[in-house]
Amino acid sequence: MSRWFNTAGPCKADIHYMLSATSRLPNLEQVIALALSTGVEHSNVNMQLDAI
């Protein structure tokens, strides 16, 4: 069975191409930890992700 990129819902590794979030966002764990430890609102986390 061939694979394709899924843009409509949950991805399944056996039928969809998967891209690692950590390779595209190497500081993701730090951003999440910062947001959890400081109670940063969603919009502020998005601004930090945009800066990465």
mmCIF entry with sequence, helices, sheets and N, C-alpha, C, O atoms, coordinates in Angstrom:
data_MODEL
# 
_entry.id   MODEL 
# 
_entity.id                         1 
_entity.type                       polymer 
_entity.pdbx_number_of_molecules   1 
# 
_entity_poly.entity_id                      1 
_entity_poly.type                           'polypeptide(L)' 
_entity_poly.nstd_linkage                   no 
_entity_poly.nstd_monomer                   no 
_entity_poly.pdbx_seq_one_letter_code       MSRWFNTAGPCKADIHYMLSATSRLPNLEQVIALALSTGVEHSNVNMQLDAI 
_entity_poly.pdbx_seq_one_letter_code_can   MSRWFNTAGPCKADIHYMLSATSRLPNLEQVIALALSTGVEHSNVNMQLDAI 
_entity_poly.pdbx_strand_id                 A 
# 
loop_
_entity_poly_seq.entity_id 
_entity_poly_seq.num 
_entity_poly_seq.mon_id 
_entity_poly_seq.hetero 
1 1  MET n 
1 2  SER n 
1 3  ARG n 
1 4  TRP n 
1 5  PHE n 
1 6  ASN n 
1 7  THR n 
1 8  ALA n 
1 9  GLY n 
1 10 PRO n 
1 11 CYS n 
1 12 LYS n 
1 13 ALA n 
1 14 ASP n 
1 15 ILE n 
1 16 HIS n 
1 17 TYR n 
1 18 MET n 
1 19 LEU n 
1 20 SER n 
1 21 ALA n 
1 22 THR n 
1 23 SER n 
1 24 ARG n 
1 25 LEU n 
1 26 PRO n 
1 27 ASN n 
1 28 LEU n 
1 29 GLU n 
1 30 GLN n 
1 31 VAL n 
1 32 ILE n 
1 33 ALA n 
1 34 LEU n 
1 35 ALA n 
1 36 LEU n 
1 37 SER n 
1 38 THR n 
1 39 GLY n 
1 40 VAL n 
1 41 GLU n 
1 42 HIS n 
1 43 SER n 
1 44 ASN n 
1 45 VAL n 
1 46 ASN n 
1 47 MET n 
1 48 GLN n 
1 49 LEU n 
1 50 ASP n 
1 51 ALA n 
1 52 ILE n 
# 
_struct_asym.id          A 
_struct_asym.entity_id   1 
# 
loop_
_struct_conf.conf_type_id 
_struct_conf.id 
_struct_conf.pdbx_PDB_helix_id 
_struct_conf.beg_label_comp_id 
_struct_conf.beg_label_asym_id 
_struct_conf.beg_label_seq_id 
_struct_conf.pdbx_beg_PDB_ins_code 
_struct_conf.end_label_comp_id 
_struct_conf.end_label_asym_id 
_struct_conf.end_label_seq_id 
_struct_conf.pdbx_end_PDB_ins_code 
_struct_conf.beg_auth_comp_id 
_struct_conf.beg_auth_asym_id 
_struct_conf.beg_auth_seq_id 
_struct_conf.end_auth_comp_id 
_struct_conf.end_auth_asym_id 
_struct_conf.end_auth_seq_id 
_struct_conf.pdbx_PDB_helix_class 
_struct_conf.details 
_struct_conf.pdbx_PDB_helix_length 
HELX_P HELX_P1 AA1 ALA A 21 ? ARG A 24 ? ALA A 21 ARG A 24 1 ? 4  
HELX_P HELX_P2 AA2 LEU A 28 ? THR A 38 ? LEU A 28 THR A 38 1 ? 11 
HELX_P HELX_P3 AA3 HIS A 42 ? ALA A 51 ? HIS A 42 ALA A 51 1 ? 10 
# 
_struct_conf_type.id          HELX_P 
_struct_conf_type.criteria    ? 
_struct_conf_type.reference   ? 
# 
loop_
_atom_site.group_PDB 
_atom_site.id 
_atom_site.type_symbol 
_atom_site.label_atom_id 
_atom_site.label_alt_id 
_atom_site.label_comp_id 
_atom_site.label_asym_id 
_atom_site.label_entity_id 
_atom_site.label_seq_id 
_atom_site.pdbx_PDB_ins_code 
_atom_site.Cartn_x 
_atom_site.Cartn_y 
_atom_site.Cartn_z 
_atom_site.occupancy 
_atom_site.B_iso_or_equiv 
_atom_site.pdbx_formal_charge 
_atom_site.auth_seq_id 
_atom_site.auth_comp_id 
_atom_site.auth_asym_id 
_atom_site.auth_atom_id 
_atom_site.pdbx_PDB_model_num 
ATOM 1   N N  . MET A 1 1  ? 0.847  -1.183 0.000  1.00 0.00 ? 1  MET A N  1 
ATOM 2   C CA . MET A 1 1  ? 0.000  0.000  0.000  1.00 0.00 ? 1  MET A CA 1 
ATOM 3   C C  . MET A 1 1  ? 0.890  1.243  0.000  1.00 0.00 ? 1  MET A C  1 
ATOM 4   O O  . MET A 1 1  ? 1.853  1.322  0.763  1.00 0.00 ? 1  MET A O  1 
ATOM 5   N N  . SER A 1 2  ? 0.574  2.186  -0.833 1.00 0.00 ? 2  SER A N  1 
ATOM 6   C CA . SER A 1 2  ? 1.370  3.410  -0.880 1.00 0.00 ? 2  SER A CA 1 
ATOM 7   C C  . SER A 1 2  ? 0.963  4.359  0.240  1.00 0.00 ? 2  SER A C  1 
ATOM 8   O O  . SER A 1 2  ? -0.153 4.291  0.755  1.00 0.00 ? 2  SER A O  1 
ATOM 9   N N  . ARG A 1 3  ? 1.876  5.233  0.604  1.00 0.00 ? 3  ARG A N  1 
ATOM 10  C CA . ARG A 1 3  ? 1.619  6.213  1.663  1.00 0.00 ? 3  ARG A CA 1 
ATOM 11  C C  . ARG A 1 3  ? 1.338  7.573  1.054  1.00 0.00 ? 3  ARG A C  1 
ATOM 12  O O  . ARG A 1 3  ? 1.677  7.830  -0.101 1.00 0.00 ? 3  ARG A O  1 
ATOM 13  N N  . TRP A 1 4  ? 0.717  8.438  1.837  1.00 0.00 ? 4  TRP A N  1 
ATOM 14  C CA . TRP A 1 4  ? 0.464  9.805  1.416  1.00 0.00 ? 4  TRP A CA 1 
ATOM 15  C C  . TRP A 1 4  ? 0.473  10.710 2.632  1.00 0.00 ? 4  TRP A C  1 
ATOM 16  O O  . TRP A 1 4  ? 0.403  10.234 3.765  1.00 0.00 ? 4  TRP A O  1 
ATOM 17  N N  . PHE A 1 5  ? 0.558  12.028 2.402  1.00 0.00 ? 5  PHE A N  1 
ATOM 18  C CA . PHE A 1 5  ? 0.493  12.998 3.492  1.00 0.00 ? 5  PHE A CA 1 
ATOM 19  C C  . PHE A 1 5  ? -0.956 13.217 3.857  1.00 0.00 ? 5  PHE A C  1 
ATOM 20  O O  . PHE A 1 5  ? -1.786 13.489 2.989  1.00 0.00 ? 5  PHE A O  1 
ATOM 21  N N  . ASN A 1 6  ? -1.265 13.102 5.122  1.00 0.00 ? 6  ASN A N  1 
ATOM 22  C CA . ASN A 1 6  ? -2.620 13.282 5.621  1.00 0.00 ? 6  ASN A CA 1 
ATOM 23  C C  . ASN A 1 6  ? -2.764 14.707 6.137  1.00 0.00 ? 6  ASN A C  1 
ATOM 24  O O  . ASN A 1 6  ? -1.975 15.142 6.976  1.00 0.00 ? 6  ASN A O  1 
ATOM 25  N N  . THR A 1 7  ? -3.745 15.428 5.654  1.00 0.00 ? 7  THR A N  1 
ATOM 26  C CA . THR A 1 7  ? -3.991 16.792 6.127  1.00 0.00 ? 7  THR A CA 1 
ATOM 27  C C  . THR A 1 7  ? -5.374 16.941 6.742  1.00 0.00 ? 7  THR A C  1 
ATOM 28  O O  . THR A 1 7  ? -5.770 18.047 7.108  1.00 0.00 ? 7  THR A O  1 
ATOM 29  N N  . ALA A 1 8  ? -6.110 15.848 6.860  1.00 0.00 ? 8  ALA A N  1 
ATOM 30  C CA . ALA A 1 8  ? -7.499 15.928 7.277  1.00 0.00 ? 8  ALA A CA 1 
ATOM 31  C C  . ALA A 1 8  ? -7.786 15.404 8.673  1.00 0.00 ? 8  ALA A C  1 
ATOM 32  O O  . ALA A 1 8  ? -8.891 15.606 9.176  1.00 0.00 ? 8  ALA A O  1 
ATOM 33  N N  . GLY A 1 9  ? -6.844 14.745 9.315  1.00 0.00 ? 9  GLY A N  1 
ATOM 34  C CA . GLY A 1 9  ? -7.146 14.191 10.633 1.00 0.00 ? 9  GLY A CA 1 
ATOM 35  C C  . GLY A 1 9  ? -5.946 13.478 11.222 1.00 0.00 ? 9  GLY A C  1 
ATOM 36  O O  . GLY A 1 9  ? -4.809 13.745 10.832 1.00 0.00 ? 9  GLY A O  1 
ATOM 37  N N  . PRO A 1 10 ? -6.191 12.568 12.162 1.00 0.00 ? 10 PRO A N  1 
ATOM 38  C CA . PRO A 1 10 ? -5.097 11.848 12.827 1.00 0.00 ? 10 PRO A CA 1 
ATOM 39  C C  . PRO A 1 10 ? -4.257 11.048 11.832 1.00 0.00 ? 10 PRO A C  1 
ATOM 40  O O  . PRO A 1 10 ? -4.787 10.427 10.911 1.00 0.00 ? 10 PRO A O  1 
ATOM 41  N N  . CYS A 1 11 ? -2.949 11.074 12.031 1.00 0.00 ? 11 CYS A N  1 
ATOM 42  C CA . CYS A 1 11 ? -2.042 10.341 11.150 1.00 0.00 ? 11 CYS A CA 1 
ATOM 43  C C  . CYS A 1 11 ? -1.810 8.931  11.674 1.00 0.00 ? 11 CYS A C  1 
ATOM 44  O O  . CYS A 1 11 ? -1.789 8.691  12.882 1.00 0.00 ? 11 CYS A O  1 
ATOM 45  N N  . LYS A 1 12 ? -1.639 8.017  10.749 1.00 0.00 ? 12 LYS A N  1 
ATOM 46  C CA . LYS A 1 12 ? -1.316 6.625  11.060 1.00 0.00 ? 12 LYS A CA 1 
ATOM 47  C C  . LYS A 1 12 ? -0.026 6.298  10.326 1.00 0.00 ? 12 LYS A C  1 
ATOM 48  O O  . LYS A 1 12 ? 0.045  6.383  9.100  1.00 0.00 ? 12 LYS A O  1 
ATOM 49  N N  . ALA A 1 13 ? 0.992  5.923  11.088 1.00 0.00 ? 13 ALA A N  1 
ATOM 50  C CA . ALA A 1 13 ? 2.334  5.731  10.525 1.00 0.00 ? 13 ALA A CA 1 
ATOM 51  C C  . ALA A 1 13 ? 2.388  4.689  9.424  1.00 0.00 ? 13 ALA A C  1 
ATOM 52  O O  . ALA A 1 13 ? 3.253  4.770  8.552  1.00 0.00 ? 13 ALA A O  1 
ATOM 53  N N  . ASP A 1 14 ? 1.491  3.713  9.436  1.00 0.00 ? 14 ASP A N  1 
ATOM 54  C CA . ASP A 1 14 ? 1.549  2.668  8.418  1.00 0.00 ? 14 ASP A CA 1 
ATOM 55  C C  . ASP A 1 14 ? 1.000  3.118  7.066  1.00 0.00 ? 14 ASP A C  1 
ATOM 56  O O  . ASP A 1 14 ? 1.309  2.489  6.053  1.00 0.00 ? 14 ASP A O  1 
ATOM 57  N N  . ILE A 1 15 ? 0.192  4.188  7.011  1.00 0.00 ? 15 ILE A N  1 
ATOM 58  C CA . ILE A 1 15 ? -0.358 4.635  5.730  1.00 0.00 ? 15 ILE A CA 1 
ATOM 59  C C  . ILE A 1 15 ? -0.050 6.093  5.392  1.00 0.00 ? 15 ILE A C  1 
ATOM 60  O O  . ILE A 1 15 ? -0.279 6.532  4.265  1.00 0.00 ? 15 ILE A O  1 
ATOM 61  N N  . HIS A 1 16 ? 0.470  6.845  6.367  1.00 0.00 ? 16 HIS A N  1 
ATOM 62  C CA . HIS A 1 16 ? 0.768  8.263  6.130  1.00 0.00 ? 16 HIS A CA 1 
ATOM 63  C C  . HIS A 1 16 ? 2.259  8.526  6.323  1.00 0.00 ? 16 HIS A C  1 
ATOM 64  O O  . HIS A 1 16 ? 2.916  7.896  7.152  1.00 0.00 ? 16 HIS A O  1 
ATOM 65  N N  . TYR A 1 17 ? 2.775  9.470  5.540  1.00 0.00 ? 17 TYR A N  1 
ATOM 66  C CA . TYR A 1 17 ? 4.128  9.944  5.789  1.00 0.00 ? 17 TYR A CA 1 
ATOM 67  C C  . TYR A 1 17 ? 4.121  10.723 7.098  1.00 0.00 ? 17 TYR A C  1 
ATOM 68  O O  . TYR A 1 17 ? 3.189  11.481 7.369  1.00 0.00 ? 17 TYR A O  1 
ATOM 69  N N  . MET A 1 18 ? 5.148  10.538 7.902  1.00 0.00 ? 18 MET A N  1 
ATOM 70  C CA . MET A 1 18 ? 5.232  11.201 9.199  1.00 0.00 ? 18 MET A CA 1 
ATOM 71  C C  . MET A 1 18 ? 6.485  12.068 9.245  1.00 0.00 ? 18 MET A C  1 
ATOM 72  O O  . MET A 1 18 ? 7.558  11.632 8.829  1.00 0.00 ? 18 MET A O  1 
ATOM 73  N N  . LEU A 1 19 ? 6.355  13.288 9.746  1.00 0.00 ? 19 LEU A N  1 
ATOM 74  C CA . LEU A 1 19 ? 7.489  14.188 9.926  1.00 0.00 ? 19 LEU A CA 1 
ATOM 75  C C  . LEU A 1 19 ? 7.703  14.394 11.415 1.00 0.00 ? 19 LEU A C  1 
ATOM 76  O O  . LEU A 1 19 ? 6.754  14.660 12.153 1.00 0.00 ? 19 LEU A O  1 
ATOM 77  N N  . SER A 1 20 ? 8.918  14.274 11.844 1.00 0.00 ? 20 SER A N  1 
ATOM 78  C CA . SER A 1 20 ? 9.241  14.435 13.255 1.00 0.00 ? 20 SER A CA 1 
ATOM 79  C C  . SER A 1 20 ? 9.142  15.904 13.664 1.00 0.00 ? 20 SER A C  1 
ATOM 80  O O  . SER A 1 20 ? 9.758  16.771 13.044 1.00 0.00 ? 20 SER A O  1 
ATOM 81  N N  . ALA A 1 21 ? 8.371  16.171 14.699 1.00 0.00 ? 21 ALA A N  1 
ATOM 82  C CA . ALA A 1 21 ? 8.246  17.543 15.197 1.00 0.00 ? 21 ALA A CA 1 
ATOM 83  C C  . ALA A 1 21 ? 9.554  18.017 15.827 1.00 0.00 ? 21 ALA A C  1 
ATOM 84  O O  . ALA A 1 21 ? 9.878  19.203 15.767 1.00 0.00 ? 21 ALA A O  1 
ATOM 85  N N  . THR A 1 22 ? 10.298 17.103 16.425 1.00 0.00 ? 22 THR A N  1 
ATOM 86  C CA . THR A 1 22 ? 11.537 17.513 17.085 1.00 0.00 ? 22 THR A CA 1 
ATOM 87  C C  . THR A 1 22 ? 12.619 17.919 16.093 1.00 0.00 ? 22 THR A C  1 
ATOM 88  O O  . THR A 1 22 ? 13.471 18.745 16.421 1.00 0.00 ? 22 THR A O  1 
ATOM 89  N N  . SER A 1 23 ? 12.604 17.357 14.892 1.00 0.00 ? 23 SER A N  1 
ATOM 90  C CA . SER A 1 23 ? 13.605 17.782 13.909 1.00 0.00 ? 23 SER A CA 1 
ATOM 91  C C  . SER A 1 23 ? 13.261 19.145 13.322 1.00 0.00 ? 23 SER A C  1 
ATOM 92  O O  . SER A 1 23 ? 14.153 19.895 12.925 1.00 0.00 ? 23 SER A O  1 
ATOM 93  N N  . ARG A 1 24 ? 11.961 19.470 13.263 1.00 0.00 ? 24 ARG A N  1 
ATOM 94  C CA . ARG A 1 24 ? 11.540 20.768 12.729 1.00 0.00 ? 24 ARG A CA 1 
ATOM 95  C C  . ARG A 1 24 ? 11.537 21.847 13.798 1.00 0.00 ? 24 ARG A C  1 
ATOM 96  O O  . ARG A 1 24 ? 11.701 23.027 13.491 1.00 0.00 ? 24 ARG A O  1 
ATOM 97  N N  . LEU A 1 25 ? 11.348 21.443 15.067 1.00 0.00 ? 25 LEU A N  1 
ATOM 98  C CA . LEU A 1 25 ? 11.308 22.388 16.189 1.00 0.00 ? 25 LEU A CA 1 
ATOM 99  C C  . LEU A 1 25 ? 12.230 21.885 17.290 1.00 0.00 ? 25 LEU A C  1 
ATOM 100 O O  . LEU A 1 25 ? 11.758 21.334 18.284 1.00 0.00 ? 25 LEU A O  1 
ATOM 101 N N  . PRO A 1 26 ? 13.535 22.065 17.129 1.00 0.00 ? 26 PRO A N  1 
ATOM 102 C CA . PRO A 1 26 ? 14.478 21.477 18.081 1.00 0.00 ? 26 PRO A CA 1 
ATOM 103 C C  . PRO A 1 26 ? 14.319 21.995 19.508 1.00 0.00 ? 26 PRO A C  1 
ATOM 104 O O  . PRO A 1 26 ? 14.707 21.303 20.449 1.00 0.00 ? 26 PRO A O  1 
ATOM 105 N N  . ASN A 1 27 ? 13.762 23.185 19.698 1.00 0.00 ? 27 ASN A N  1 
ATOM 106 C CA . ASN A 1 27 ? 13.588 23.741 21.047 1.00 0.00 ? 27 ASN A CA 1 
ATOM 107 C C  . ASN A 1 27 ? 12.178 23.524 21.589 1.00 0.00 ? 27 ASN A C  1 
ATOM 108 O O  . ASN A 1 27 ? 11.788 24.169 22.563 1.00 0.00 ? 27 ASN A O  1 
ATOM 109 N N  . LEU A 1 28 ? 11.416 22.637 20.981 1.00 0.00 ? 28 LEU A N  1 
ATOM 110 C CA . LEU A 1 28 ? 10.023 22.450 21.364 1.00 0.00 ? 28 LEU A CA 1 
ATOM 111 C C  . LEU A 1 28 ? 9.871  22.058 22.828 1.00 0.00 ? 28 LEU A C  1 
ATOM 112 O O  . LEU A 1 28 ? 9.002  22.591 23.518 1.00 0.00 ? 28 LEU A O  1 
ATOM 113 N N  . GLU A 1 29 ? 10.695 21.142 23.310 1.00 0.00 ? 29 GLU A N  1 
ATOM 114 C CA . GLU A 1 29 ? 10.593 20.718 24.709 1.00 0.00 ? 29 GLU A CA 1 
ATOM 115 C C  . GLU A 1 29 ? 10.844 21.892 25.653 1.00 0.00 ? 29 GLU A C  1 
ATOM 116 O O  . GLU A 1 29 ? 10.178 22.002 26.682 1.00 0.00 ? 29 GLU A O  1 
ATOM 117 N N  . GLN A 1 30 ? 11.784 22.763 25.324 1.00 0.00 ? 30 GLN A N  1 
ATOM 118 C CA . GLN A 1 30 ? 12.063 23.932 26.158 1.00 0.00 ? 30 GLN A CA 1 
ATOM 119 C C  . GLN A 1 30 ? 10.879 24.898 26.164 1.00 0.00 ? 30 GLN A C  1 
ATOM 120 O O  . GLN A 1 30 ? 10.530 25.445 27.210 1.00 0.00 ? 30 GLN A O  1 
ATOM 121 N N  . VAL A 1 31 ? 10.266 25.107 25.009 1.00 0.00 ? 31 VAL A N  1 
ATOM 122 C CA . VAL A 1 31 ? 9.121  26.014 24.917 1.00 0.00 ? 31 VAL A CA 1 
ATOM 123 C C  . VAL A 1 31 ? 7.956  25.470 25.732 1.00 0.00 ? 31 VAL A C  1 
ATOM 124 O O  . VAL A 1 31 ? 7.292  26.224 26.444 1.00 0.00 ? 31 VAL A O  1 
ATOM 125 N N  . ILE A 1 32 ? 7.703  24.178 25.634 1.00 0.00 ? 32 ILE A N  1 
ATOM 126 C CA . ILE A 1 32 ? 6.614  23.567 26.405 1.00 0.00 ? 32 ILE A CA 1 
ATOM 127 C C  . ILE A 1 32 ? 6.896  23.662 27.892 1.00 0.00 ? 32 ILE A C  1 
ATOM 128 O O  . ILE A 1 32 ? 6.010  24.009 28.673 1.00 0.00 ? 32 ILE A O  1 
ATOM 129 N N  . ALA A 1 33 ? 8.131  23.354 28.292 1.00 0.00 ? 33 ALA A N  1 
ATOM 130 C CA . ALA A 1 33 ? 8.495  23.432 29.711 1.00 0.00 ? 33 ALA A CA 1 
ATOM 131 C C  . ALA A 1 33 ? 8.333  24.856 30.238 1.00 0.00 ? 33 ALA A C  1 
ATOM 132 O O  . ALA A 1 33 ? 7.840  25.054 31.348 1.00 0.00 ? 33 ALA A O  1 
ATOM 133 N N  . LEU A 1 34 ? 8.742  25.839 29.456 1.00 0.00 ? 34 LEU A N  1 
ATOM 134 C CA . LEU A 1 34 ? 8.606  27.232 29.852 1.00 0.00 ? 34 LEU A CA 1 
ATOM 135 C C  . LEU A 1 34 ? 7.137  27.599 30.009 1.00 0.00 ? 34 LEU A C  1 
ATOM 136 O O  . LEU A 1 34 ? 6.756  28.251 30.982 1.00 0.00 ? 34 LEU A O  1 
ATOM 137 N N  . ALA A 1 35 ? 6.316  27.183 29.057 1.00 0.00 ? 35 ALA A N  1 
ATOM 138 C CA . ALA A 1 35 ? 4.886  27.490 29.109 1.00 0.00 ? 35 ALA A CA 1 
ATOM 139 C C  . ALA A 1 35 ? 4.237  26.849 30.328 1.00 0.00 ? 35 ALA A C  1 
ATOM 140 O O  . ALA A 1 35 ? 3.408  27.473 30.991 1.00 0.00 ? 35 ALA A O  1 
ATOM 141 N N  . LEU A 1 36 ? 4.606  25.618 30.625 1.00 0.00 ? 36 LEU A N  1 
ATOM 142 C CA . LEU A 1 36 ? 4.021  24.931 31.775 1.00 0.00 ? 36 LEU A CA 1 
ATOM 143 C C  . LEU A 1 36 ? 4.478  25.523 33.099 1.00 0.00 ? 36 LEU A C  1 
ATOM 144 O O  . LEU A 1 36 ? 3.701  25.600 34.051 1.00 0.00 ? 36 LEU A O  1 
ATOM 145 N N  . SER A 1 37 ? 5.735  25.939 33.162 1.00 0.00 ? 37 SER A N  1 
ATOM 146 C CA . SER A 1 37 ? 6.272  26.447 34.422 1.00 0.00 ? 37 SER A CA 1 
ATOM 147 C C  . SER A 1 37 ? 5.845  27.881 34.720 1.00 0.00 ? 37 SER A C  1 
ATOM 148 O O  . SER A 1 37 ? 5.815  28.287 35.882 1.00 0.00 ? 37 SER A O  1 
ATOM 149 N N  . THR A 1 38 ? 5.515  28.649 33.690 1.00 0.00 ? 38 THR A N  1 
ATOM 150 C CA . THR A 1 38 ? 5.168  30.050 33.907 1.00 0.00 ? 38 THR A CA 1 
ATOM 151 C C  . THR A 1 38 ? 3.698  30.355 33.661 1.00 0.00 ? 38 THR A C  1 
ATOM 152 O O  . THR A 1 38 ? 3.251  31.477 33.900 1.00 0.00 ? 38 THR A O  1 
ATOM 153 N N  . GLY A 1 39 ? 2.938  29.365 33.185 1.00 0.00 ? 39 GLY A N  1 
ATOM 154 C CA . GLY A 1 39 ? 1.533  29.601 32.899 1.00 0.00 ? 39 GLY A CA 1 
ATOM 155 C C  . GLY A 1 39 ? 1.323  30.525 31.713 1.00 0.00 ? 39 GLY A C  1 
ATOM 156 O O  . GLY A 1 39 ? 0.353  31.282 31.678 1.00 0.00 ? 39 GLY A O  1 
ATOM 157 N N  . VAL A 1 40 ? 2.219  30.469 30.746 1.00 0.00 ? 40 VAL A N  1 
ATOM 158 C CA . VAL A 1 40 ? 2.147  31.330 29.569 1.00 0.00 ? 40 VAL A CA 1 
ATOM 159 C C  . VAL A 1 40 ? 0.903  30.976 28.770 1.00 0.00 ? 40 VAL A C  1 
ATOM 160 O O  . VAL A 1 40 ? 0.586  29.801 28.585 1.00 0.00 ? 40 VAL A O  1 
ATOM 161 N N  . GLU A 1 41 ? 0.204  31.997 28.299 1.00 0.00 ? 41 GLU A N  1 
ATOM 162 C CA . GLU A 1 41 ? -0.983 31.762 27.497 1.00 0.00 ? 41 GLU A CA 1 
ATOM 163 C C  . GLU A 1 41 ? -0.610 31.271 26.105 1.00 0.00 ? 41 GLU A C  1 
ATOM 164 O O  . GLU A 1 41 ? 0.522  31.441 25.654 1.00 0.00 ? 41 GLU A O  1 
ATOM 165 N N  . HIS A 1 42 ? -1.559 30.672 25.448 1.00 0.00 ? 42 HIS A N  1 
ATOM 166 C CA . HIS A 1 42 ? -1.366 30.062 24.126 1.00 0.00 ? 42 HIS A CA 1 
ATOM 167 C C  . HIS A 1 42 ? -0.752 31.030 23.122 1.00 0.00 ? 42 HIS A C  1 
ATOM 168 O O  . HIS A 1 42 ? 0.149  30.641 22.379 1.00 0.00 ? 42 HIS A O  1 
ATOM 169 N N  . SER A 1 43 ? -1.208 32.270 23.078 1.00 0.00 ? 43 SER A N  1 
ATOM 170 C CA . SER A 1 43 ? -0.690 33.214 22.078 1.00 0.00 ? 43 SER A CA 1 
ATOM 171 C C  . SER A 1 43 ? 0.787  33.510 22.298 1.00 0.00 ? 43 SER A C  1 
ATOM 172 O O  . SER A 1 43 ? 1.525  33.702 21.331 1.00 0.00 ? 43 SER A O  1 
ATOM 173 N N  . ASN A 1 44 ? 1.226  33.550 23.531 1.00 0.00 ? 44 ASN A N  1 
ATOM 174 C CA . ASN A 1 44 ? 2.641  33.806 23.799 1.00 0.00 ? 44 ASN A CA 1 
ATOM 175 C C  . ASN A 1 44 ? 3.504  32.629 23.372 1.00 0.00 ? 44 ASN A C  1 
ATOM 176 O O  . ASN A 1 44 ? 4.613  32.827 22.877 1.00 0.00 ? 44 ASN A O  1 
ATOM 177 N N  . VAL A 1 45 ? 3.016  31.413 23.554 1.00 0.00 ? 45 VAL A N  1 
ATOM 178 C CA . VAL A 1 45 ? 3.763  30.225 23.122 1.00 0.00 ? 45 VAL A CA 1 
ATOM 179 C C  . VAL A 1 45 ? 3.886  30.238 21.605 1.00 0.00 ? 45 VAL A C  1 
ATOM 180 O O  . VAL A 1 45 ? 4.941  29.893 21.073 1.00 0.00 ? 45 VAL A O  1 
ATOM 181 N N  . ASN A 1 46 ? 2.829  30.628 20.897 1.00 0.00 ? 46 ASN A N  1 
ATOM 182 C CA . ASN A 1 46 ? 2.898  30.708 19.443 1.00 0.00 ? 46 ASN A CA 1 
ATOM 183 C C  . ASN A 1 46 ? 3.938  31.705 18.988 1.00 0.00 ? 46 ASN A C  1 
ATOM 184 O O  . ASN A 1 46 ? 4.627  31.462 17.998 1.00 0.00 ? 46 ASN A O  1 
ATOM 185 N N  . MET A 1 47 ? 4.070  32.823 19.682 1.00 0.00 ? 47 MET A N  1 
ATOM 186 C CA . MET A 1 47 ? 5.069  33.808 19.298 1.00 0.00 ? 47 MET A CA 1 
ATOM 187 C C  . MET A 1 47 ? 6.469  33.221 19.473 1.00 0.00 ? 47 MET A C  1 
ATOM 188 O O  . MET A 1 47 ? 7.347  33.466 18.646 1.00 0.00 ? 47 MET A O  1 
ATOM 189 N N  . GLN A 1 48 ? 6.686  32.447 20.539 1.00 0.00 ? 48 GLN A N  1 
ATOM 190 C CA . GLN A 1 48 ? 7.992  31.843 20.752 1.00 0.00 ? 48 GLN A CA 1 
ATOM 191 C C  . GLN A 1 48 ? 8.287  30.805 19.688 1.00 0.00 ? 48 GLN A C  1 
ATOM 192 O O  . GLN A 1 48 ? 9.416  30.718 19.206 1.00 0.00 ? 48 GLN A O  1 
ATOM 193 N N  . LEU A 1 49 ? 7.278  30.006 19.308 1.00 0.00 ? 49 LEU A N  1 
ATOM 194 C CA . LEU A 1 49 ? 7.474  29.002 18.268 1.00 0.00 ? 49 LEU A CA 1 
ATOM 195 C C  . LEU A 1 49 ? 7.800  29.654 16.938 1.00 0.00 ? 49 LEU A C  1 
ATOM 196 O O  . LEU A 1 49 ? 8.621  29.140 16.178 1.00 0.00 ? 49 LEU A O  1 
ATOM 197 N N  . ASP A 1 50 ? 7.161  30.787 16.647 1.00 0.00 ? 50 ASP A N  1 
ATOM 198 C CA . ASP A 1 50 ? 7.439  31.505 15.401 1.00 0.00 ? 50 ASP A CA 1 
ATOM 199 C C  . ASP A 1 50 ? 8.878  31.992 15.352 1.00 0.00 ? 50 ASP A C  1 
ATOM 200 O O  . ASP A 1 50 ? 9.467  32.096 14.276 1.00 0.00 ? 50 ASP A O  1 
ATOM 201 N N  . ALA A 1 51 ? 9.439  32.288 16.503 1.00 0.00 ? 51 ALA A N  1 
ATOM 202 C CA . ALA A 1 51 ? 10.796 32.816 16.567 1.00 0.00 ? 51 ALA A CA 1 
ATOM 203 C C  . ALA A 1 51 ? 11.857 31.726 16.366 1.00 0.00 ? 51 ALA A C  1 
ATOM 204 O O  . ALA A 1 51 ? 13.010 32.034 16.063 1.00 0.00 ? 51 ALA A O  1 
ATOM 205 N N  . ILE A 1 52 ? 11.479 30.475 16.531 1.00 0.00 ? 52 ILE A N  1 
ATOM 206 C CA . ILE A 1 52 ? 12.438 29.382 16.431 1.00 0.00 ? 52 ILE A CA 1 
ATOM 207 C C  . ILE A 1 52 ? 12.822 29.134 14.993 1.00 0.00 ? 52 ILE A C  1 
ATOM 208 O O  . ILE A 1 52 ? 13.625 28.245 14.713 1.00 0.00 ? 52 ILE A O  1 
# 
